[in-house]
Amino acid sequence: MGKETPMDQESAGRISAAADRDPSSPTATSGFDERAQAAADRNDDHDDEDQ
């Protein structure tokens, strides 16, 4: 298996920008950009708890 890397805000932003550039792309139509942003938000919450 590959290495797991938690979703961060920078990555979620790139995914969202790609979906905005091509609204008919699989990324945009599948809702992946929203899920990526939600995951980044959750990971930020976990990072705040660790500090």
Order of alpha helices (4+ residues) and beta strands (2+ residues): alpha-alpha-alpha
